[in-house]
Amino acid sequence: MLRRRANGETVEDIQPGLLIPTGRRKGHSPSLSSSYRALAEHEKAQAYPEAIETAHADFAALQKHGRNLV
């Protein structure tokens, strides 16, 4: 999807050719909104990699803390 967007194709042109690999909708194309959301999340991760890394570390610490309480 990223390569095709970089080549100037629209999400509307790309979306029908995509397939969901697992889950309830396996084998179907994702919705347009899901496609746009995935692109937006990718752009955020590219723009703020340190924030993503910090969020993952914080989540891991919370999970570890939660396991110690059980």
URDAMO-V847858 format. One record per residue. N is the residue number from 1. SS is DSSP state (a for helix, b for strand, c for the rest). PHI is phi in radians with two decimals (999 if undefined). OMEGA is omega as a letter, one per 40 degrees, with the letter a starting at -180 (999 if undefined). Layout:
n=N ss=SS phi=PHI omega=OMEGA
n=N ss=SS phi=PHI omega=OMEGA
This chain:
n=1 ss=c phi=999 omega=a
n=2 ss=a phi=-1.09 omega=a
n=3 ss=a phi=-1.13 omega=a
n=4 ss=a phi=-1.19 omega=i
n=5 ss=a phi=-1.10 omega=i
n=6 ss=a phi=-1.10 omega=i
n=7 ss=c phi=-1.49 omega=i
n=8 ss=c phi=1.69 omega=i
n=9 ss=c phi=-1.32 omega=i
n=10 ss=c phi=-1.49 omega=i
n=11 ss=a phi=-1.07 omega=i
n=12 ss=a phi=-1.09 omega=i
n=13 ss=a phi=-1.36 omega=a
n=14 ss=a phi=-1.40 omega=a
n=15 ss=a phi=-0.91 omega=a
n=16 ss=c phi=-1.11 omega=a
n=17 ss=c phi=-1.52 omega=i
n=18 ss=c phi=-1.56 omega=i
n=19 ss=c phi=-2.25 omega=i
n=20 ss=c phi=-1.42 omega=a
n=21 ss=c phi=-1.40 omega=a
n=22 ss=c phi=-2.48 omega=i
n=23 ss=c phi=1.57 omega=a
n=24 ss=c phi=-1.04 omega=a
n=25 ss=c phi=-1.76 omega=i
n=26 ss=c phi=-0.91 omega=i
n=27 ss=c phi=1.55 omega=i
n=28 ss=c phi=-1.72 omega=i
n=29 ss=c phi=-1.42 omega=i
n=30 ss=c phi=-1.23 omega=i
n=31 ss=c phi=-1.22 omega=i
n=32 ss=a phi=-1.06 omega=a
n=33 ss=a phi=-1.11 omega=i
n=34 ss=a phi=-1.13 omega=i
n=35 ss=a phi=-1.14 omega=i
n=36 ss=a phi=-1.10 omega=i
n=37 ss=a phi=-1.10 omega=i
n=38 ss=a phi=-1.10 omega=i
n=39 ss=a phi=-1.12 omega=a
n=40 ss=a phi=-1.13 omega=i
n=41 ss=a phi=-1.14 omega=i
n=42 ss=a phi=-1.10 omega=i
n=43 ss=a phi=-1.10 omega=i
n=44 ss=a phi=-1.10 omega=a
n=45 ss=a phi=-1.10 omega=i
n=46 ss=a phi=-1.26 omega=a
n=47 ss=a phi=-1.37 omega=a
n=48 ss=c phi=-2.29 omega=a
n=49 ss=a phi=-1.08 omega=a
n=50 ss=a phi=-1.19 omega=i
n=51 ss=a phi=-1.18 omega=i
n=52 ss=a phi=-1.13 omega=i
n=53 ss=a phi=-1.08 omega=i
n=54 ss=a phi=-1.11 omega=i
n=55 ss=a phi=-1.08 omega=i
n=56 ss=a phi=-1.12 omega=i
n=57 ss=a phi=-1.13 omega=i
n=58 ss=a phi=-1.09 omega=i
n=59 ss=a phi=-1.12 omega=i
n=60 ss=a phi=-1.10 omega=i
n=61 ss=a phi=-1.14 omega=i
n=62 ss=a phi=-1.12 omega=i
n=63 ss=a phi=-1.12 omega=i
n=64 ss=a phi=-1.09 omega=i
n=65 ss=a phi=-1.09 omega=i
n=66 ss=a phi=-1.11 omega=i
n=67 ss=a phi=-1.19 omega=a
n=68 ss=a phi=-1.21 omega=a
n=69 ss=a phi=-1.41 omega=a
n=70 ss=c phi=-1.40 omega=999
